[in-house]
Amino acid sequence: MSMANTFTAGMLAIGDELLSGRTKDKNIGRLAEMLVLAGIDLKEVRIVSDEQDAIVEALNALRARYTYVFTSGGIGPTHDDITADAVSAAFGVACIHDPDAMTLLAEMYARRGMEFSEARKRMARMPEGSRHIANPVSTAPGFIIGNVHVMAGVPSVFEAMLDNVIPTLEGGAKLLSVTVPCPFGEGDIGTPLAAVQKNHPATSIGSYPQFDGVKFSTELVIRGREMIAIDAAKADVEDMITSIAMDKEQKAQEIGGQVA
């Protein structure tokens, strides 16, 4: 796999509520799923508090390292929604009330017969020179600056914004996958599966425990960019399963013979 054709991403989840456990993050999983479909590798996720220095430091590290960066949280109307300020500081530009965002929000609140208060105007703030990410759920836009995509923390809004962002991204070759059912638990396959993975570095082999109420089994998912590499790994995984089955059968026969 050529690194020149590999597109990477990092994510920055922002909010004290995530670190305190008051809010359970749903956006990381959704982003990962969408990036797989787009052929983009999510390489790193960071969670930081509502502190500007922490956001700036993490954002600058991620945007220098990966093709794309996605943030969630901190672009609402309250005093601790400081993501726009932090992103502006990271890029060294002014944080302004974007004129187009102000118009969108003013019209929306007018239609609803609600005051366009100073707090609500905070949702129109973004780094100067940003481009909008449309928000079909609640109107207040996210924004893009450089390779950074800034989106809401509310899962339904984050997902709606992400649906608008993904088609605009340049992606790599799609990540392919095959699933191999394994009748043995991870305790049986852990060591030999590690050896298979080592022999097939062009693939990623995930193991997912299953329990049917009686016994454990494992679902093995082999992922890669090229089917030839996946097929080679799949053959070795199947050989591994056969070998484990034979070993267990032999041990059972030995025990049976001793008992007899």
Residue, then its C-alpha position, 0 to 999 in steps of 0.5 A: m500500500s502506497m503511503a502517497n495514497t493514504f489519507t489520515a484523520g484525527m479527532l478532537a472531542i471537546g468538553d468537560e462533560l465528556l471527561s467527567g462522564r456526564t456525557k457518553d460520547k457517540n460521535i467518535g464511533r460515528l466518525a470512524e464508521m463514516l471515514v472507513l466508508a470514505g477510505i480515510d484512516l482515523k489514527e488518533v482521538r483526543i478528548v480535552s476540557d473546555e480550556q483554550d490552551a488545551i484545545v489549541e495545543a491538541l489541535n495544532a498537534l493533530r492538524a500537523r500530523y493528519t490529512y484531516v482533523f474533526t472536532s466535536g463540541g463547544i460551538g454553542p451559545t454558552h460561556d464555556d463554548i470556546t471552540a471558535d476562539a480556540v481554533s482562531a487562536a490556533f490559526g492566528v486569526a481573528c474570531i468574528h461574527d461571520p456575516d453569513a452565519m449571522t444572517l442565517l441565524a437571524e432569519m431562523y429566530a425571526r421565523r420562530g418569533m424568538e429574540f436573536s440574543e447576544a448568547r445566540k449570536r455566539m453561534a455565528r462566531m468562527p475564525e475569519g476566512s472560514r467556510h460553513i458546514a451546513n446544519p440542517v438540524s438547528t441552522a447554526p453552522g459548523f466551519i472549516i479552516g485549513n484541514v480542520h472541520v469544526m462541528a457540534g457536539v450534539p450527536s444528531v447535529f454532528e451526524a448531520m454536519l458530517d453527512n455534508v462534509i464526507p462527500t467533499l473529502e478526498g479519500g483513498a482506496k476503500l477499506l475492504s473486509v471479510t468476516v471469518p466466524c471462529p467457534f473458539g473464544e479469544g483465550d484459545i486464539g489470542t497467541p496464534l492470531a497474533a502470529v497471523q497478524k504479524n505475518h500479514p502487516a498489510t491487513s488489520i485483523g479484529s476479533y470480536p467476542q460473541f456469547d450465545g448463552v452457552k459458549f464463547s466464540t469469536e467473529l474475526v474481521i480482516r480489513g485491508r486495501e487489497m483483496i489479495a492481501i485479505d485473502a492470504a490472511k483469511a487462508d491463514v486464519e482458517d488454517m489456525i482455526t482448523s489447527i486449534a480444532m484438531d488440537k482440541e479433538q486430540k486432547a479430548q481423545e487422550i482424556g477419553g482414553q485415560v478415563a477408559 
